[in-house]
């Protein structure tokens, strides 16, 4: 009828005399009469301001994004959401907040309805999936076509003849897989149905001369990179796939662990010749490992080439994989998959050497990698990938070392050089944003740059970085989504899984946090950061016995003293240790702590206080305060919450309160919702110890309403809050629930 409703949802559909009546046209808009603005169905399009109106759970992606141009297919999407809810009992994207639901919708395809309801006919599923397509152009041209497809779909039966094994579709099975697999891999496996095809590119194995295996790794990475840039594929990241180099596991085991449907494997043999005329034979093999009883080779073909033909070889392999998987390519994707990153073989080899050095893990190799990247861009100044790699290398180095400003800024120059060559380079946009995050510590500018992340959805590392920036800016819903997606793309990367566990913890999703930390521990046992992650869950719940049991369980694999010093250094967690462990901590010399002399003194101060030794506590408080003043002349209060803590332990209450006030003024909470919130907890304890009860409780109340590690359960345990416990207001906070619990 020439109208877009913009709020199709169950509440607005009334049933009367066997008919459905659409009601409430409060935000509906008439289509413009300009015939030059017609959509594919012949209807004209609606152009309004960039505001999103409607109900978040039912909005189309273009409507939720505030797109200025929407048509009738937006209402078709909302109607499909209603149908999904009728069949499943809830909309396809649910979350604690509307913002989180929208973030999920924009970041990933909807789950298959047959995961929840195996009795839904496959034709109905197909029609529903098409109407729920993220891109409006992929939906039905008209809603009448949607209706007709559903009608036809009712007669298709419930067995998908394309699949050789029954779908594992019940929620109970899905939940069991989530527990067994630690969450990430199982989620990825099911998302393949109805979404992008899931693929892992394993390292091609080298036979014969292995001295130049790094060239073969480069071929694997280049093929992986070309495939990862395609909208119809979701490719597991390098860090997870490369763990299966020379693996003796069966393909189906690898596929199950990575949560993918297909594996691309291969062998490479060197033959005769030297230099650019060196001969090689590459034997790639595409194997289906999901939804089949036994692995099945989908495509296999040997390639004979000279080293000089390496560019064509990579494009040929990627192109044949796309054809075998029947992936539809966009025009731009077709060009990208066939275009080499450089035409200069020597520049390309320098780039590959740099990449190999970057991933070697040998100290100093990252500096040598930088030399190779610089050589690559000298040989070919238009080599975008090499400029990108150089920018990332410099930013990472500058983020870990004290360097001249000009060195750090050269990371920005390299990213800008790549963008000058290719203004559409997603990688270069992301490298520039990474520079602002790591080198300049300019979070708003970094986030603005990272919003281009949607143009590189398969870069799991940068999704993880984006999640970290979003946490600092308080964008928690998006941070959770991007952290989850980073793990989907890196299901064997313990560091990213740890980060996901920490993200869940901060938003107080404790069961999810525990599962993620346990999964990381299975992949890389005896990791200090994983143990730290694991103890946070029982602490958040106020269970000190379980916390200490977790510490004891970690001790056989991790040196006890190393673990104790780590807990004391990162967050002053020696209060969770028992008396024997606290006394053991005091035997450690200064060299066992990596934060310097002042922090070592502060740790001893806190530990002697816990052990009930006020004389030694006061002596180390005096020494710590003096050390902080010497390290930060005239700015000790600006630089560390520990300075105010040392003053409070000395009994210098007025000075301690002033130092805490100064620290909060210099480091406001809304300037960094990650580090500043953690540090504000220390400020609460300074106020409490110095007798500023009202200030302490005001700040404590605010922190319990923000994502963070602080919880009512923890404040009941932590002796740092002991001076507040008699106050009725504290007792109320300690027995209430923090936001998100």
C-alpha positions as CSV (number, residue, x, y, z in Angstrom):
1,X,0.0,0.0,0.0
2,X,3.0,2.3,-0.3
3,X,3.7,2.5,3.4
4,X,6.5,1.3,5.6
5,X,5.3,0.3,9.1
6,X,8.7,0.3,10.8
7,X,7.4,-1.4,13.9
8,X,6.1,-4.9,12.9
9,X,6.1,-7.0,16.1
10,X,3.7,-9.4,17.9
11,X,2.1,-6.6,20.0
12,X,1.1,-4.8,16.8
13,X,-0.6,-7.8,15.1
14,X,-4.2,-8.3,16.3
15,X,-6.2,-11.4,15.6
16,X,-9.9,-10.9,14.6
17,X,-12.3,-13.4,13.0
18,X,-9.6,-15.6,11.7
19,X,-7.6,-12.7,10.2
20,X,-4.4,-10.9,11.3
21,X,-4.7,-7.1,11.4
22,X,-1.6,-4.8,11.5
23,X,-2.1,-2.0,14.0
24,X,-0.3,1.1,15.4
25,X,1.1,3.1,12.5
26,X,2.6,5.7,14.9
27,X,6.1,5.5,13.3
28,X,5.0,4.5,9.8
29,X,6.1,6.6,6.9
30,X,4.7,6.9,3.3
31,X,7.1,6.2,0.5
32,X,8.3,9.2,-1.5
33,X,6.5,9.7,-4.8
34,X,9.7,10.3,-6.7
35,X,9.7,7.5,-9.4
36,X,13.5,7.8,-9.7
37,X,13.9,6.3,-6.2
38,X,12.3,3.0,-6.8
39,X,13.5,-0.3,-5.2
40,X,13.8,-3.7,-6.9
41,X,10.1,-4.3,-6.5
42,X,9.0,-1.1,-8.2
43,X,8.0,0.5,-5.0
44,X,9.7,3.7,-4.1
45,X,12.1,4.0,-1.2
46,X,11.9,5.9,2.1
47,X,14.6,8.5,2.8
48,X,14.5,10.0,6.3
49,X,17.1,11.2,8.8
50,X,19.6,8.8,10.2
51,X,17.6,7.9,13.3
52,X,16.6,4.4,14.2
53,X,13.0,4.1,15.2
54,X,11.1,0.9,16.1
55,X,11.5,-2.0,18.5
56,X,15.2,-3.2,18.7
57,X,14.4,-7.0,18.7
58,X,12.4,-6.7,15.5
59,X,14.4,-4.0,13.6
60,X,16.1,-4.9,10.3
61,X,19.8,-4.3,10.3
62,X,19.4,-1.2,8.0
63,X,16.8,0.2,10.3
64,X,18.8,-0.4,13.4
65,X,21.8,1.3,11.8
66,X,19.8,4.5,11.1
67,X,20.1,3.9,7.4
68,X,18.7,6.9,5.5
69,X,17.3,4.6,2.8
70,X,15.0,1.7,3.6
71,X,12.2,0.0,1.7
72,X,9.5,-2.7,2.2
73,X,12.1,-5.4,2.7
74,X,12.8,-3.8,6.2
75,X,9.2,-4.8,7.2
76,X,9.7,-8.2,5.6
77,X,12.7,-8.7,8.0
78,X,10.6,-7.7,11.0
79,X,7.8,-10.1,9.9
80,X,10.4,-12.9,9.6
81,X,11.6,-12.2,13.2
82,X,7.9,-12.5,14.3
83,X,7.7,-15.9,12.5
84,X,11.0,-17.0,14.1
85,X,9.6,-16.1,17.5
86,X,6.4,-18.0,16.8
87,X,8.5,-21.1,16.0
88,X,11.3,-20.8,18.6
89,X,9.6,-19.0,21.5
90,X,12.0,-16.0,21.3
91,X,13.4,-13.7,18.6
92,X,16.6,-14.8,16.9
93,X,18.7,-12.2,18.7
94,X,18.2,-11.9,22.4
95,X,20.4,-10.1,25.0
96,X,20.2,-8.3,28.4
97,X,19.9,-4.9,26.7
98,X,18.4,-3.6,23.4
99,X,21.9,-2.3,22.5
100,X,23.4,-5.8,22.9
101,X,20.6,-7.4,20.8
102,X,21.3,-4.9,18.0
103,X,25.1,-5.5,18.3
104,X,24.5,-9.2,17.9
105,X,22.3,-8.8,14.9
106,X,24.8,-6.5,13.1
107,X,27.8,-8.8,13.9
108,X,26.5,-12.2,12.9
109,X,23.9,-14.1,10.9
110,X,20.7,-15.4,12.6
111,X,20.8,-18.9,14.0
112,X,19.1,-21.6,12.1
113,X,15.5,-22.3,13.3
114,X,16.2,-26.0,13.0
115,X,18.8,-25.8,15.8
116,X,15.8,-25.1,18.1
117,X,13.0,-26.9,16.2
118,X,14.0,-29.9,14.2
119,X,10.4,-30.4,13.1
120,X,10.4,-27.2,11.0
121,X,10.4,-28.2,7.3
122,X,13.6,-27.5,5.5
123,X,11.8,-25.3,2.9
124,X,10.3,-23.1,5.7
125,X,13.8,-22.8,7.2
126,X,15.2,-21.7,3.8
127,X,12.5,-19.1,3.3
128,X,12.9,-17.8,6.8
129,X,16.7,-17.6,6.4
130,X,16.3,-15.7,3.2
131,X,13.9,-13.2,4.7
132,X,16.3,-12.7,7.7
133,X,19.3,-12.0,5.4
134,X,21.5,-9.2,6.8
135,X,21.6,-7.4,3.4
136,X,18.2,-6.3,2.2
137,X,19.1,-7.2,-1.4
138,X,19.4,-10.9,-0.4
139,X,15.8,-11.0,0.8
140,X,12.7,-11.7,-1.2
141,X,11.8,-9.0,-3.7
142,X,8.3,-8.7,-2.2
143,X,6.6,-10.0,1.0
144,X,4.2,-11.9,-1.3
145,X,7.2,-13.9,-2.5
146,X,8.1,-14.6,1.1
147,X,4.6,-15.9,1.8
148,X,4.6,-18.1,-1.3
149,X,8.0,-19.6,-0.4
150,X,6.7,-20.4,3.1
151,X,3.6,-22.1,1.6
152,X,5.8,-24.2,-0.7
153,X,8.2,-24.9,2.2
154,X,5.4,-26.5,4.3
155,X,5.5,-29.5,1.9
156,X,9.3,-30.2,1.8
157,X,9.6,-32.4,4.8
158,X,12.0,-32.2,7.8
159,X,15.0,-34.2,6.4
160,X,17.6,-32.1,4.6
161,X,18.7,-34.4,1.7
162,X,21.9,-32.3,1.3
163,X,23.2,-33.6,4.6
164,X,24.3,-37.1,5.1
165,X,23.9,-37.2,8.9
166,X,21.0,-36.0,11.1
167,X,21.3,-32.5,12.4
168,X,22.3,-32.2,16.0
169,X,19.6,-29.6,16.7
170,X,18.2,-29.9,20.2
171,X,19.0,-27.3,22.7
172,X,20.1,-29.9,25.2
173,X,22.7,-31.3,22.8
174,X,23.8,-27.8,21.9
175,X,24.2,-27.0,25.6
176,X,26.1,-30.2,26.2
177,X,28.5,-29.4,23.3
178,X,29.0,-25.9,24.8
179,X,30.1,-27.4,28.1
180,X,32.3,-30.1,26.5
181,X,33.9,-27.8,24.0
182,X,34.2,-24.8,26.3
183,X,31.7,-22.8,24.3
184,X,33.4,-21.2,21.3
185,X,33.9,-24.1,18.9
186,X,30.3,-25.4,19.4
187,X,28.8,-22.0,18.7
188,X,30.8,-21.6,15.6
189,X,29.8,-25.1,14.4
190,X,26.1,-24.3,14.6
191,X,26.4,-20.9,13.1
192,X,27.6,-22.4,9.9
193,X,24.0,-23.5,9.2
194,X,22.3,-20.5,7.6
195,X,25.4,-18.3,7.8
196,X,28.8,-18.1,6.1
197,X,30.6,-21.4,5.4
198,X,33.1,-22.2,8.1
199,X,36.6,-23.1,6.9
200,X,40.1,-23.7,8.4
201,X,43.2,-23.4,6.2
202,X,45.8,-25.7,7.8
203,X,49.6,-25.2,7.3
204,X,50.6,-26.8,4.0
205,X,53.2,-29.5,4.8
206,X,56.6,-29.3,3.1
207,X,58.2,-32.5,1.7
208,X,61.9,-32.6,0.7
209,X,63.8,-29.4,1.4
210,X,62.4,-27.8,4.5
211,X,64.9,-25.0,4.7
212,X,62.5,-22.6,3.0
213,X,59.4,-23.8,4.8
214,X,58.6,-20.1,5.5
215,X,57.8,-19.7,1.8
216,X,55.2,-22.4,2.1
217,X,53.8,-20.7,5.2
218,X,53.5,-17.6,3.1
219,X,51.5,-19.4,0.5
220,X,49.2,-20.8,3.1
221,X,48.8,-17.4,4.7
222,X,48.1,-15.7,1.4
223,X,45.5,-18.2,0.4
224,X,43.9,-17.9,3.9
225,X,43.9,-14.1,3.6
226,X,42.2,-14.2,0.2
227,X,39.5,-16.5,1.4
228,X,39.0,-14.6,4.7
229,X,38.1,-11.5,2.7
230,X,35.0,-13.1,1.2
231,X,31.6,-12.3,2.7
232,X,30.4,-15.9,2.1
233,X,33.2,-17.5,4.1
234,X,34.2,-17.4,7.8
235,X,37.9,-18.5,8.0
236,X,39.6,-19.6,11.2
237,X,42.5,-17.4,12.1
238,X,46.2,-18.3,11.7
239,X,47.0,-18.6,15.4
240,X,44.4,-21.4,15.8
241,X,44.9,-23.2,12.5
242,X,48.7,-23.3,12.7
243,X,48.6,-25.3,15.9
244,X,47.9,-28.3,13.7
245,X,51.2,-28.2,11.8
246,X,52.4,-31.8,11.4
247,X,49.5,-32.9,13.6
248,X,48.7,-36.6,13.8
249,X,45.1,-35.9,14.6
250,X,42.5,-37.1,12.1
251,X,40.8,-34.5,10.0
252,X,37.4,-35.0,11.7
253,X,39.1,-34.4,15.1
254,X,40.6,-31.1,13.9
255,X,37.3,-30.1,12.3
256,X,35.5,-30.8,15.6
257,X,38.1,-28.8,17.7
258,X,38.0,-25.8,15.3
259,X,34.2,-26.0,14.9
260,X,34.4,-25.9,11.0
261,X,32.7,-27.7,8.2
262,X,35.7,-27.7,5.8
263,X,39.5,-28.0,6.0
264,X,41.9,-26.9,3.3
265,X,45.1,-28.9,3.6
266,X,48.0,-29.4,1.3
267,X,51.5,-30.7,0.6
268,X,54.3,-28.9,-1.2
269,X,57.3,-30.5,-2.8
270,X,60.4,-28.7,-4.1
271,X,61.9,-30.0,-7.3
272,X,64.8,-28.8,-9.4
273,X,65.9,-25.4,-10.4
274,X,67.2,-22.3,-8.5
275,X,66.0,-18.9,-7.7
276,X,62.9,-17.7,-9.5
277,X,63.0,-20.8,-11.8
278,X,62.9,-23.2,-8.8
279,X,60.2,-25.8,-9.4
280,X,57.5,-26.8,-6.9
281,X,54.4,-29.0,-6.9
282,X,51.5,-28.0,-4.6
283,X,48.8,-30.5,-3.9
284,X,45.9,-28.8,-2.1
285,X,42.9,-30.8,-0.8
286,X,39.5,-29.5,0.3
287,X,37.9,-31.9,2.8
288,X,34.4,-31.8,4.3
289,X,34.6,-32.8,8.0
290,X,31.2,-31.5,9.2
291,X,27.8,-33.1,8.7
292,X,29.3,-36.2,7.2
293,X,30.0,-39.6,8.8
294,X,33.6,-39.7,7.5
295,X,35.7,-37.0,5.9
296,X,35.1,-36.5,2.2
297,X,37.4,-34.9,-0.3
298,X,35.4,-32.2,-2.1
299,X,38.2,-31.0,-4.4
300,X,41.8,-31.9,-5.0
301,X,44.2,-30.9,-7.8
302,X,47.9,-30.7,-8.1
303,X,49.6,-27.5,-9.4
304,X,53.1,-27.4,-10.9
305,X,54.7,-24.0,-10.9
306,X,58.0,-22.1,-10.7
307,X,58.7,-19.9,-7.7
308,X,58.2,-16.9,-9.9
309,X,54.6,-18.0,-10.4
310,X,53.8,-18.0,-6.7
311,X,51.3,-15.1,-7.1
312,X,49.2,-16.9,-9.8
313,X,49.4,-20.1,-7.8
314,X,47.8,-18.6,-4.7
315,X,45.0,-17.0,-6.7
316,X,44.3,-20.3,-8.5
317,X,44.0,-22.3,-5.3
318,X,41.8,-19.7,-3.6
319,X,39.6,-19.5,-6.8
320,X,39.2,-23.3,-7.0
321,X,38.2,-23.5,-3.3
322,X,35.5,-20.8,-3.9
323,X,34.2,-22.8,-6.9
324,X,34.2,-26.1,-5.0
325,X,32.2,-24.5,-2.1
326,X,29.9,-22.7,-4.6
327,X,30.5,-19.4,-2.9
328,X,28.9,-16.5,-4.7
329,X,31.4,-13.6,-5.2
330,X,30.7,-9.9,-5.3
331,X,32.4,-8.1,-8.2
332,X,35.0,-6.5,-5.9
333,X,35.7,-9.9,-4.3
334,X,36.3,-11.5,-7.6
335,X,38.9,-8.8,-8.4
336,X,40.6,-9.1,-5.0
337,X,41.0,-12.9,-5.1
338,X,42.7,-12.7,-8.5
339,X,44.9,-9.7,-7.8
340,X,48.4,-10.3,-6.4
341,X,49.6,-8.0,-3.5
342,X,52.8,-7.3,-5.4
343,X,54.4,-8.1,-8.8
344,X,57.9,-8.0,-7.3
345,X,59.1,-11.5,-6.3
346,X,62.0,-10.2,-4.2
347,X,59.7,-7.8,-2.3
348,X,57.3,-10.6,-1.7
349,X,60.0,-12.9,-0.3
350,X,61.2,-10.1,2.0
351,X,57.6,-9.7,3.2
352,X,57.4,-13.5,3.8
353,X,60.7,-13.5,5.7
354,X,59.4,-10.7,7.9
355,X,56.1,-12.6,8.6
356,X,58.1,-15.7,9.5
357,X,60.3,-13.8,11.9
358,X,57.3,-12.0,13.4
359,X,55.7,-15.3,14.4
360,X,58.9,-17.1,15.5
361,X,58.6,-16.2,19.2
362,X,62.4,-15.7,19.3
363,X,63.5,-12.5,21.2
364,X,64.7,-9.9,18.8
365,X,63.0,-11.5,15.7
366,X,60.3,-8.8,15.7
367,X,63.0,-6.2,15.1
368,X,64.5,-8.3,12.3
369,X,61.0,-8.6,10.9
370,X,60.8,-4.9,10.7
371,X,64.0,-4.7,8.7
372,X,62.5,-7.2,6.2
373,X,59.3,-5.2,5.9
374,X,61.2,-2.1,5.2
375,X,63.2,-3.9,2.5
376,X,59.9,-5.0,1.0
377,X,58.5,-1.5,0.7
378,X,61.8,-0.2,-0.6
379,X,61.7,-2.8,-3.4
380,X,58.0,-2.1,-4.1
381,X,56.7,1.2,-2.7
382,X,53.1,0.2,-3.7
383,X,53.1,-3.1,-1.6
384,X,50.1,-2.4,0.6
385,X,50.4,-5.6,2.7
386,X,54.1,-4.8,3.6
387,X,53.2,-1.3,4.6
388,X,50.4,-2.8,6.8
389,X,52.7,-5.3,8.4
390,X,55.3,-2.6,9.0
391,X,52.8,-0.4,10.7
392,X,51.5,-3.2,13.0
393,X,55.1,-4.2,13.9
394,X,56.1,-0.6,14.9
395,X,52.9,0.0,16.9
396,X,53.3,-3.3,18.8
397,X,57.0,-2.5,19.6
398,X,56.2,1.0,20.7
399,X,53.4,-0.2,22.9
400,X,55.9,-2.4,24.8
401,X,59.0,-0.2,24.9
402,X,60.0,3.4,25.6
403,X,60.8,4.7,22.1
404,X,61.3,8.2,20.5
405,X,58.1,9.8,19.4
406,X,59.2,9.8,15.8
407,X,59.6,6.0,15.9
408,X,56.1,5.5,17.2
409,X,54.6,8.0,14.7
410,X,56.2,6.1,11.8
411,X,53.5,3.4,12.4
412,X,50.9,6.0,11.4
413,X,53.0,7.1,8.4
414,X,53.2,3.4,7.2
415,X,49.4,3.0,7.6
416,X,48.7,6.3,5.8
417,X,51.1,5.2,3.0
418,X,49.0,2.0,2.5
419,X,45.8,4.0,2.5
420,X,47.3,6.4,-0.1
421,X,47.8,3.4,-2.4
422,X,44.5,1.7,-1.6
423,X,41.9,3.9,0.2
424,X,39.7,0.9,0.6
425,X,42.3,-1.2,2.5
426,X,40.5,-2.5,5.6
427,X,43.8,-3.7,7.1
428,X,45.4,-0.2,6.7
429,X,42.4,1.4,8.4
430,X,42.7,-1.0,11.2
431,X,46.5,-0.5,11.6
432,X,45.9,3.2,11.9
433,X,43.3,2.7,14.6
434,X,45.7,0.3,16.4
435,X,48.3,3.0,16.4
436,X,46.0,5.4,18.2
437,X,45.1,2.7,20.7
438,X,48.5,1.4,21.5
439,X,50.9,4.2,20.8
440,X,48.9,7.4,21.4
441,X,46.4,5.9,23.9
442,X,43.7,8.0,22.3
443,X,40.7,5.7,22.8
444,X,38.0,7.8,21.1
445,X,40.1,8.2,18.0
446,X,41.1,4.5,18.1
447,X,37.4,3.5,18.3
448,X,36.4,5.8,15.5
449,X,39.0,4.0,13.4
450,X,38.0,0.6,14.5
451,X,34.5,1.1,13.4
452,X,35.8,0.1,10.0
453,X,36.3,-3.4,11.6
454,X,33.1,-4.5,9.8
455,X,35.0,-4.3,6.6
456,X,37.4,-7.0,7.9
457,X,35.2,-9.4,9.8
458,X,37.7,-12.3,9.8
459,X,40.5,-10.5,11.6
460,X,40.1,-12.1,15.0
461,X,43.2,-10.4,16.5
462,X,41.8,-6.9,15.7
463,X,38.3,-7.9,16.9
464,X,39.9,-8.6,20.2
465,X,41.7,-5.3,20.2
466,X,38.4,-3.6,19.3
467,X,36.7,-5.3,22.2
468,X,39.4,-3.9,24.6
469,X,38.9,-0.4,23.3
470,X,35.2,-0.7,23.6
471,X,35.6,-1.8,27.3
472,X,37.7,1.3,28.0
473,X,34.9,3.5,26.4
474,X,32.2,1.7,28.3
475,X,30.6,0.1,25.2
476,X,30.2,-3.2,26.9
477,X,27.5,-4.8,24.7
478,X,29.6,-4.4,21.6
479,X,32.7,-5.5,23.5
480,X,31.1,-8.8,24.4
481,X,30.0,-9.4,20.8
482,X,33.4,-8.6,19.4
483,X,35.3,-10.6,22.0
484,X,33.0,-13.6,21.3
485,X,33.7,-13.3,17.6
486,X,37.4,-13.0,18.1
487,X,37.3,-16.4,19.8
488,X,35.1,-17.9,17.1
489,X,37.8,-17.0,14.6
490,X,40.6,-18.1,17.0
491,X,39.1,-21.1,18.9
492,X,42.5,-22.4,20.0
493,X,44.0,-19.1,21.1
494,X,44.1,-19.3,24.9
495,X,45.0,-15.6,25.3
496,X,41.9,-14.5,23.4
497,X,39.7,-17.0,25.3
498,X,41.2,-15.6,28.6
499,X,40.2,-12.1,27.4
500,X,36.7,-13.3,26.6
501,X,36.5,-14.9,30.1
502,X,37.6,-11.6,31.6
503,X,35.0,-9.7,29.6
504,X,32.3,-12.0,30.8
505,X,33.5,-11.5,34.3
506,X,33.4,-7.7,34.0
507,X,29.8,-7.7,32.9
508,X,29.2,-10.3,35.7
509,X,28.2,-13.3,33.6
510,X,30.0,-15.6,35.9
511,X,29.1,-19.0,34.4
512,X,30.2,-17.9,31.0
513,X,33.4,-16.5,32.5
514,X,34.1,-19.8,34.2
515,X,33.6,-21.8,31.1
516,X,35.9,-19.6,29.0
517,X,38.6,-19.7,31.6
518,X,38.4,-23.5,31.9
519,X,38.6,-23.8,28.2
520,X,41.8,-21.6,28.1
521,X,43.2,-23.8,30.9
522,X,42.6,-26.9,28.8
523,X,44.4,-25.4,25.8
524,X,47.4,-23.9,27.8
525,X,47.7,-25.3,31.3
526,X,49.7,-23.6,34.0
527,X,49.2,-20.1,32.6
528,X,49.3,-17.3,35.3
529,X,46.7,-15.2,33.5
530,X,44.3,-18.2,33.2
531,X,44.7,-19.0,36.9
532,X,44.0,-15.3,37.7
533,X,40.9,-15.5,35.5
534,X,39.7,-18.7,37.3
535,X,40.0,-17.3,40.8
536,X,37.9,-14.2,39.9
537,X,34.6,-16.2,39.6
538,X,34.5,-17.6,43.1
539,X,35.8,-14.3,44.4
540,X,33.0,-12.4,42.7
541,X,30.5,-14.8,44.3
542,X,32.0,-14.3,47.8
543,X,33.4,-17.8,48.0
544,X,36.9,-17.6,49.6
545,X,37.2,-21.4,50.2
546,X,36.7,-22.1,46.5
547,X,39.2,-19.3,45.6
548,X,41.8,-20.8,47.8
549,X,41.1,-24.3,46.4
550,X,41.7,-22.9,42.9
551,X,45.0,-21.5,44.0
552,X,46.1,-24.8,45.5
553,X,45.0,-26.7,42.4
554,X,47.3,-24.5,40.3
555,X,50.3,-24.9,42.4
556,X,51.5,-28.3,41.1
557,X,51.9,-26.8,37.6
558,X,53.0,-23.3,38.5
559,X,55.7,-22.5,41.0
560,X,53.9,-21.4,44.1
561,X,56.1,-18.4,44.8
562,X,55.7,-17.2,41.3
563,X,52.0,-17.4,41.6
564,X,51.9,-15.6,45.0
565,X,54.1,-12.7,43.7
566,X,51.8,-12.4,40.6
567,X,48.7,-12.2,42.7
568,X,50.3,-9.6,45.1
569,X,51.6,-7.5,42.2
570,X,48.4,-7.4,40.0
571,X,45.7,-6.2,42.3
572,X,47.1,-6.7,45.8
573,X,45.4,-10.1,46.1
574,X,47.6,-11.4,48.9
575,X,44.5,-11.2,51.1
576,X,43.1,-14.3,49.4
577,X,46.2,-16.3,50.5
578,X,46.2,-18.2,53.8
579,X,48.6,-17.2,56.6
580,X,51.3,-19.7,55.6
581,X,51.2,-18.5,52.0
582,X,51.4,-14.8,53.1
583,X,54.5,-15.6,55.2
584,X,56.0,-17.4,52.3
585,X,55.4,-14.2,50.2
586,X,57.5,-12.2,52.6
587,X,60.6,-14.4,51.9
588,X,60.7,-13.2,48.2
589,X,63.4,-10.7,47.4
590,X,62.9,-7.5,45.3
591,X,64.0,-9.4,42.2
592,X,60.9,-11.5,42.3
593,X,58.6,-8.5,41.6
594,X,58.7,-6.8,38.2
595,X,57.0,-3.5,39.2
596,X,60.0,-1.9,41.0
597,X,61.1,-1.1,44.5
598,X,58.2,1.1,45.6
599,X,55.6,-1.6,44.7
600,X,57.7,-4.3,46.5
601,X,57.7,-2.1,49.6
602,X,53.9,-1.6,49.3
603,X,53.3,-5.4,49.0
604,X,55.3,-6.0,52.2
605,X,53.4,-3.2,53.9
606,X,50.0,-4.8,53.0
607,X,51.2,-8.3,53.9
608,X,52.5,-7.3,57.3
609,X,49.2,-5.6,58.0
610,X,47.3,-8.8,57.1
611,X,49.6,-10.7,59.5
612,X,48.9,-8.3,62.3
613,X,52.4,-6.7,62.5
614,X,51.7,-2.9,62.8
615,X,55.3,-2.0,63.4
616,X,56.7,-3.5,60.2
617,X,53.6,-2.4,58.3
618,X,54.3,1.2,59.3
619,X,58.0,1.0,58.5
620,X,57.3,-0.2,54.9
621,X,54.5,2.4,54.5
622,X,57.1,5.1,55.3
623,X,59.5,3.6,52.8
624,X,56.9,3.1,50.1
625,X,55.6,6.7,50.3
626,X,59.2,8.1,50.1
627,X,59.9,5.9,47.1
628,X,56.8,7.0,45.2
629,X,57.7,10.7,45.9
630,X,61.2,10.0,44.5
631,X,60.0,8.2,41.4
632,X,57.4,10.9,40.6
633,X,58.7,14.2,41.9
634,X,55.8,16.6,42.6
635,X,53.3,14.2,41.0
636,X,53.2,11.1,43.2
637,X,49.4,11.5,43.8
638,X,48.8,11.9,40.0
639,X,50.6,8.8,39.1
640,X,49.6,6.0,41.5
641,X,46.8,5.1,43.8
642,X,49.4,3.3,45.8
643,X,50.9,6.6,47.0
644,X,47.6,7.5,48.8
645,X,47.4,4.0,50.2
646,X,50.9,4.3,51.7
647,X,49.9,7.6,53.3
648,X,46.8,6.1,54.7
649,X,48.8,3.2,56.2
650,X,51.1,5.7,57.8
651,X,48.1,7.3,59.5
652,X,48.4,10.5,57.5
653,X,44.7,10.7,56.9
654,X,44.3,14.2,55.5
655,X,47.2,13.7,53.1
656,X,45.9,10.3,52.0
657,X,42.4,11.7,51.2
658,X,43.9,14.6,49.3
659,X,46.1,12.2,47.3
660,X,43.0,10.0,46.5
661,X,41.0,13.1,45.5
662,X,43.9,14.2,43.2
663,X,44.2,10.8,41.6
664,X,40.5,10.7,40.7
665,X,40.6,14.2,39.3
666,X,43.5,13.2,37.0
667,X,42.1,9.8,36.1
668,X,38.3,10.1,36.0
669,X,36.3,6.9,35.7
670,X,34.6,8.0,32.6
671,X,38.0,8.4,30.9
672,X,38.7,4.7,31.0
673,X,36.1,2.2,32.1
674,X,38.6,-0.6,32.3
675,X,41.7,0.5,34.1
676,X,40.1,3.5,35.9
677,X,37.4,1.4,37.4
678,X,40.0,-1.1,38.8
679,X,42.0,1.8,40.2
680,X,39.0,3.5,41.7
681,X,38.5,0.4,43.8
682,X,41.9,1.1,45.4
683,X,40.8,4.7,46.0
684,X,37.7,3.4,47.9
685,X,40.1,1.5,50.2
686,X,42.2,4.6,50.7
687,X,39.1,6.6,51.7
688,X,38.0,3.8,54.0
689,X,41.4,3.5,55.7
690,X,41.7,7.3,56.1
691,X,38.2,7.6,57.6
692,X,36.5,9.3,54.7
693,X,33.5,7.0,55.0
694,X,31.0,9.0,53.0
695,X,33.4,9.4,50.1
696,X,34.2,5.7,50.2
697,X,30.6,4.6,50.2
698,X,29.6,7.1,47.4
699,X,32.4,5.8,45.2
700,X,31.7,2.2,46.1
701,X,28.0,2.6,45.2
702,X,29.0,4.0,41.8
703,X,31.4,1.2,41.1
704,X,28.9,-1.5,41.9
705,X,26.7,0.0,39.2
706,X,29.4,-0.2,36.6
707,X,30.9,-3.3,34.9
708,X,34.0,-4.4,36.8
709,X,35.5,-6.9,39.2
710,X,34.0,-5.4,42.3
711,X,30.9,-7.2,43.6
712,X,28.9,-7.4,46.8
713,X,30.4,-10.9,47.3
714,X,34.0,-9.5,47.1
715,X,33.5,-6.6,49.4
716,X,32.1,-8.9,52.1
717,X,35.5,-10.8,51.9
718,X,38.2,-8.2,51.2
719,X,39.7,-6.8,54.5
720,X,40.4,-3.5,52.6
721,X,36.7,-2.7,53.2
722,X,36.7,-3.7,56.9
723,X,36.6,0.0,58.1
724,X,33.2,0.4,56.4
725,X,31.4,-2.8,57.6
726,X,29.7,-1.3,60.6
727,X,28.0,1.3,58.4
728,X,24.3,0.4,57.5
729,X,24.8,1.7,54.0
730,X,27.7,-0.6,53.4
731,X,25.7,-3.5,54.8
732,X,23.0,-2.7,52.3
733,X,25.5,-2.7,49.4
734,X,27.1,-5.9,50.6
735,X,23.8,-7.8,50.5
736,X,22.4,-6.3,47.3
737,X,23.3,-7.2,43.7
738,X,25.7,-5.4,41.4
739,X,24.5,-4.3,38.0
740,X,24.5,-7.4,35.7
741,X,24.4,-10.0,38.5
